[in-house]
Amino acid sequence: MSTQLWRALSLASTVAAGAVAQKAIATGWQIVTGHTPPTKPESPEVGAVEAVVFAALAGALLNVARVVATRQAAVYWARRHGGTIPEALRDAF
């Protein structure tokens, strides 16, 4: 049972962090560049440099958000269940 609870907590925190990060990336891109982020970077209407920069920034920030969310979920789990996460659950993330 605890494995399923951990996976649900980990998944929920990752999904929430991804949604927040995507909104932050879009808002930041809008502020910095003055236009909306490219929704289809492969489109010929989007410049190659812009597409690559956006993809690199978005990918990096989304992965950072995922790592932070998973670590915070593990901290919460450890506090809630007294100590670190069980060995069997460490492979779940």
Buried (B, 14 or more C-beta within 10 A) or exposed (E): EEEEEBEEBBBEBBEEBBEEBBEEBBEBBEEEEEEEBBEEBEEEEBEEEBBEBBEEBBEEBBEEBBEBBBEEBBEEBEEEBEEEBBEEBEEBB
